[in-house]
Amino acid sequence: MSFKICLNTSTIKPQPVLDKIHLASKHGYEGIELWINEIYEYIGQGGEVSDIEKALKDHGLIVPCMIAARSWGEAVGPEYPLALEEVKRRLELAARLGSPYLVATPPRISCDLNQISERYRDLLKLGRESGVKPTFEYISFFHSVSTLPQAWKVIQDSMDPNATLILDAFHNWNSGSTLKDLEAIPVEKISHYHIDDAHPDKAAGTQMDPDRVMPGDGQIDLKSEISILKDKGYRGTVSLELFNQVLWKKDPNEVLKIGMERLKSLL
């Protein structure tokens, strides 16, 4: 299999972070996509970053990227330097845990795309100091950058060789982005790919994160997306990324076992 199958920890969110690392390894995932706020919470409860470093090493997991840098796109006045300081801290934490990327999330509110592109360029400069690349994300139910074409414009307008996109099947479908839009993205600009499906009974444009379902249980043409990635020559990391509260109540072993089976079949 050419893709490296990883787990986004949101898929089994209620579990403690060290348990997530153990469970991902137990069920054959090669990497784990960590949320920085979860690590902050672990430290706040008396844990150490070194505990997470050791767990990753003991279980042989890579960290394809970490989530997320926020508030940098819409910050005003003196808030912007403070937002950059927090991004810097998150980049340094990502570097310590061996992640090549930190996800940079756009504003929830409407925001000028030129401003987002310029500020994303600032993040990329910070990334060169830490050795971790901020990778740009688009969110289908946000009001700034919600579609794949908009995100690709941000990448192009940033005019930085390190600019990349993190792709997401759910956001592609929910925003009305097309397979042609996906075909337009150069393979070298793809940092990572989130695999998820959409609720079978709700229309595109109306769904939110909790509506994501296990691949194969929804209405997204995942096979066509994967085919396009393969044709491009993408052989990087992919993550199972769900936010489904029904799945959160299930045995995480069952969820991860089914998830791995579905991803192997799909890929």
C-alpha positions, 0 to 999 in steps of 0.5 A: 500500500502506497499511502501511510495510514494515520489517525486524527485523534478527533476520531476517538476524542474522549480517550486520553492522549496517551491512550490514543497513541497506544490504540492507534499503534495497536490497530496498525495506524502508522501515524497519529495527527495530534491536537495541540490543545489536547497536549496543552490540557495534558500538560495542565493536568501535570503531564510532560511533553516528554511523556508524549515523545516517549509514547510516540517512540515506543509505539513507532508512530510518525506525526504527519501534522499537528492541529492547529494555528488559529486567530492569525488571519482575523486578528486586529491591531495589537492582537496580531503580534500576540497571535504570531507568538502563539503560532510560534509556540505551536510550531516549536511544539510541533518541531519537538514532536517531529511533525513536519507540518502545523495546520493553519486554520482560516477565520470563521468570520468573513475576511479579505483573502489578500489579508489571509494570503499575506498573513499566511506568508508571515506564518511560513516565515516563522515556520522556517525558524522552527523547521515546521511548515504551516500548511493551509486548511479550508473549512466548508462551514467557515465564512472566509476560506470555505472551498478548495479553489479559494484555498488554492488562491491563498496558496498561489497568492502567498507566493512562497515555495513552502506554501501547501494545502491540507486536503479534506474529502468532507470539506471538498464535498460539503463546500461544493468543490469539484473533482476538477478543482482537486485535479488542479492542485499540484501534487507537491502542494498537498501536505496531507489528506483527511478521509471522512464521509458525509451524513447520508441524509443531509445536503451538501452545504448544511453539514458540520463536523459532527455530521462526518461518518465512517468512510463508506457510510455516507455519500462522498465519492471517495473512490474518485478522489483517491483515484485522482490523488493516485494519478497525481502521484501522491503517496503521502500521509492520510488520516481518518478524521471524524468528529462523530459523537455516536462513535465517541460513545463506542469502544474505541477499539471497534471504531479504529478496527472498522476505520482501518478496514475501511481505509485499506479497502478504499486505498 
